[in-house]
């Protein structure tokens, strides 16, 4: 999942998605922690009749990756 402002997109699972995930590992304490990423990609509409986000992003280029600095009140951890 990728969030841009208030919009949420699915991400095409491919080599670029795995590369982005690996680049973000140093910035995560938990596997579910977010990162800031600047990417170039292609928006792909969800096929009619399928479940999921209205659009998926196919990552074409990873420009940079940074640590996300959420404020404490934006973090919800369940079961800890």
N, C-alpha and C positions, 0 to 999 in steps of 0.2 A: 504494500500500500504506500502511496505517495500523497502527501498533503501539500497543496499550494494555496495559501490563504485559507479560505473556507471550503475549497474544493478538494475532493478526495478522488484519487485515481487508482486503479489497479496497475500493476507493473508486469510486463511480459517477462516470464521466467526464461532467461537465456544466459549466455556467457557474460554479457554486460551487466545484468542484474547481479550475478554472482560476484563479478569484479567489484561492483559498488558495495555490496555487502561486506566483502573482505576488506576494502579500503576503510570502511566505517568501524571495523572491530576495535581499533585502538581507542575510539571515542565512546564506546559503550561499556557500562558496568554490568548490565543485564542484556540478554539477547533481544529483549523487546524495547530497549531504549532507542529513541530516535536520534538521527544525525541531521545536520544541514548539508545538503548536497546541491550543487549546481550542475545540471545536465542539459544536454540537447537531446531531443527525442522526437518521436512521431506519436501523435494521438491517434488511437485506433478505436472507433466506436464499437460498443458491445453489440454482438449480433442479436437481432430481434429474437425474442423468445428465450434467451439465455439469462441466467441469473448473474449478478455481479455489478461492479461499478459501471456507470454509463460509458466511461472511456478507460482504456488501458494506455499506458505509456510504454513505448518500445524505446529503450535507452540506446542512443546512437553514439554519444560522446559524454564522458565524465569530465567536467571542467575542474571542479574542486570539491573537497569534502572537509567539513569542520565539525567540531563538537557543538551539540545543541545545548544551550544554557537555559533550560526552562526554570521558571520560578517555582518555588517549593509547592505552591498551591495548585500548580498545573499537573502535578504527578499524583496518580492514584495507583497504589499497589494493593492488591488483594491477596490475602493469605500470608502476609508477613507480619 
